[in-house]
Amino acid sequence: MPSMKKAKDLRIPFTWADRHPVLLERLLYVPTFYDTHSAWTPIPWNDPRIFGQNNPVFLEYCSGNGEWICNKAKQNPHINWVAVDKQFDRVRKIWARLFRDNLSNLYILCGEAMTLTQFYLPRHSLSEIFVNFPDPWPKLRHAKHRLIQRPFLEEVAGVMLPEGKATFVTDDPPYALQMLHELAQSPSWQPLLQSPHYILNPPDYGTSFFSDLWNKKGHNTHLLLYKTLRDC
């Protein structure tokens, strides 16, 4: 029977002063304000502590409360799914749902996306990635904090398999334009959609808290689809 674990059952087993990356049950936790990431050796996905087999690995950045990725994991049991979010309260909800729905093909990474990609993901190991509704940082002076910029895209290309696919989804038109610009500047990515290289309101993509929220507000969803050109 599925476990009755609750979100509050997930706890970090050390004090703030002793913080360090740690493997928990179905979760890798990487604390903020920790700076010795290079000491970590990425763990292969087929390690028994992760998936224990070699099915394709699909990863979602900005998983939020996990509705989208948990549904995908249910619908696609022969794919390994990885949820990434930096907010521990959100990760707790995904973790509880993982056990409630008995999703043995789902694993969770709690940490900042760039850091996880640089130091904690095995190189050339992901078949697909999805970036769903990243924070648009709508004020112009905050735009530098947006996730989808050239350095992040290059790091992501390094953890993808050759010709791995990447889907970027946002409801924010200026952010969609920035994504297109940053991807166009990268030698590692090629668009898979004809110009203008995005589609609006893709059907059957799946739903989440953020997609439902922005749809109710009348926002259009922009979907960009690319593949990596970087060789192993």
C-alpha positions in Angstrom: 0.0 0.0 0.0 1.2 3.6 -0.6 2.9 5.2 2.3 1.0 7.6 4.5 3.9 10.0 4.8 2.9 13.7 5.2 4.8 16.8 4.2 5.7 17.6 7.8 7.5 14.2 8.1 10.3 15.5 5.8 12.9 17.1 8.0 16.5 18.2 7.5 18.7 16.1 9.8 21.2 18.8 10.9 21.4 22.4 12.2 21.9 25.4 10.0 25.5 25.7 11.2 26.2 22.1 10.1 24.4 22.4 6.7 25.6 20.2 3.9 24.1 18.4 0.9 22.4 15.2 2.0 20.6 12.2 0.4 17.3 11.6 2.1 14.5 9.2 1.2 13.8 9.9 -2.5 15.3 13.3 -2.2 18.6 15.2 -2.5 18.7 18.3 -0.4 21.3 21.0 -1.2 21.1 23.9 1.3 21.4 27.6 0.4 24.4 29.6 1.5 26.6 26.5 1.2 29.7 27.0 -0.9 31.6 23.7 -1.1 29.6 22.2 -4.0 32.7 21.0 -5.9 33.3 18.4 -3.2 30.2 16.5 -4.3 30.4 13.7 -6.8 27.3 13.5 -9.0 25.5 10.2 -8.4 24.4 8.2 -11.5 20.7 7.8 -12.0 20.9 4.0 -11.9 22.4 4.1 -8.4 20.1 2.1 -6.0 19.7 5.2 -3.9 18.1 7.0 -6.9 16.3 5.0 -9.5 18.3 1.8 -9.6 17.8 1.2 -13.4 18.6 2.8 -16.7 15.2 4.2 -18.0 15.4 7.6 -19.7 15.5 10.5 -17.3 13.3 13.6 -17.8 13.8 16.5 -15.4 11.5 19.4 -14.6 12.9 22.7 -13.3 10.5 24.9 -11.2 8.3 22.0 -10.1 6.3 24.0 -7.6 3.9 21.8 -5.7 4.5 19.0 -8.1 1.1 18.6 -9.8 2.5 18.6 -13.4 5.4 16.2 -12.8 3.5 13.8 -10.5 0.9 13.4 -13.2 3.6 12.8 -15.8 5.2 10.2 -13.7 1.9 8.4 -13.3 1.2 8.5 -17.0 4.7 7.4 -18.0 5.9 4.7 -15.6 8.8 3.7 -17.9 10.4 7.1 -17.7 12.4 8.3 -14.7 11.2 11.8 -13.6 13.2 14.3 -11.5 11.5 17.3 -9.9 13.6 20.4 -9.1 12.5 23.2 -6.8 14.4 25.5 -4.4 11.6 26.1 -1.9 11.6 23.4 0.8 7.9 23.9 1.6 7.0 23.1 -2.0 9.4 20.1 -2.1 7.8 18.7 1.0 4.4 18.6 -0.8 6.0 16.8 -3.8 7.7 14.4 -1.5 4.4 13.5 0.3 2.6 13.1 -3.0 5.4 10.8 -4.3 4.7 8.4 -1.5 1.0 8.8 -1.5 0.8 7.9 -5.2 3.6 5.3 -4.9 5.7 6.9 -7.7 8.9 4.8 -7.7 9.9 6.6 -10.9 10.0 10.1 -9.3 13.0 11.6 -7.5 13.3 15.2 -6.0 16.1 17.7 -5.9 15.8 20.6 -3.5 18.1 23.4 -4.3 18.9 26.3 -6.7 18.6 25.3 -10.3 22.0 26.6 -11.5 23.9 25.1 -8.6 22.2 21.7 -9.0 23.0 21.7 -12.7 26.6 22.7 -12.3 27.6 20.3 -9.5 25.0 17.7 -8.8 23.6 16.4 -12.1 25.5 13.6 -14.0 26.9 14.9 -17.3 25.2 13.9 -20.5 22.5 11.9 -18.7 19.1 13.6 -19.4 16.9 12.8 -22.3 14.5 15.8 -21.8 14.1 18.8 -19.5 11.2 21.1 -18.9 11.3 24.6 -17.4 7.7 25.3 -16.4 6.7 28.9 -15.5 10.0 30.1 -14.0 9.8 33.3 -12.0 9.6 36.1 -14.6 11.1 38.8 -12.3 8.9 41.3 -14.0 10.5 44.5 -12.8 13.3 45.6 -15.3 15.9 46.0 -12.5 15.3 42.4 -11.4 15.5 40.8 -14.9 19.1 39.8 -14.2 17.8 37.2 -11.8 15.8 35.3 -14.5 16.8 31.7 -14.8 16.9 31.4 -18.6 20.1 33.1 -19.5 23.1 32.0 -21.5 25.2 30.6 -18.6 22.4 28.4 -17.4 21.6 27.2 -20.9 25.2 26.2 -21.4 25.2 24.2 -18.1 22.0 22.5 -19.0 23.4 21.5 -22.4 26.2 19.8 -20.6 23.9 17.5 -18.7 21.8 16.6 -21.7 22.3 13.6 -24.0 23.0 14.5 -27.7 19.9 16.0 -29.3 18.1 15.9 -26.0 14.9 18.0 -25.9 14.2 21.1 -23.8 10.7 22.7 -23.3 10.4 26.2 -21.9 7.0 27.4 -20.8 6.1 30.9 -19.6 3.0 33.1 -19.4 5.1 36.3 -19.5 5.6 37.7 -23.0 8.8 39.7 -22.2 10.3 36.6 -20.6 9.4 34.5 -23.7 11.2 37.0 -25.9 14.3 36.9 -23.6 14.3 33.1 -23.7 14.2 33.3 -27.5 17.1 35.8 -27.5 19.2 33.8 -25.1 18.7 30.5 -26.9 19.5 32.2 -30.3 22.8 33.3 -28.8 23.8 29.8 -27.7 25.7 27.5 -30.0 24.3 24.5 -28.0 20.6 24.8 -28.9 18.5 24.5 -32.0 14.8 25.4 -32.3 12.4 22.6 -33.1 9.5 24.9 -33.9 9.3 27.1 -37.0 9.6 30.9 -36.6 8.7 32.6 -34.3 9.9 29.4 -32.5 7.0 29.1 -30.0 3.4 28.1 -29.8 0.6 29.6 -27.7 -1.5 27.7 -25.3 -0.4 24.2 -26.3 -3.2 21.6 -25.8 -2.7 18.6 -23.5 0.6 19.8 -22.1 -0.5 19.2 -18.5 -1.6 21.4 -15.7 -0.1 22.9 -12.5 -0.9 25.4 -9.9 0.8 28.1 -12.0 -0.7 27.2 -15.3 -4.2 27.2 -13.8 -3.5 30.5 -12.1 -2.3 32.3 -15.2 -5.0 30.8 -17.4 -7.7 32.1 -15.1 -6.1 35.6 -15.4 -6.3 35.3 -19.1 -2.6 35.0 -19.8 -1.4 33.1 -22.8 1.1 30.3 -22.3 4.2 30.4 -24.5 5.9 27.1 -25.2 9.4 26.9 -26.8 10.9 23.6 -27.9 14.6 23.1 -28.6 17.2 20.3 -28.8 20.8 20.3 -27.8 23.6 20.3 -30.4 26.4 19.5 -27.9 28.1 16.2 -28.5 29.2 13.9 -25.8 
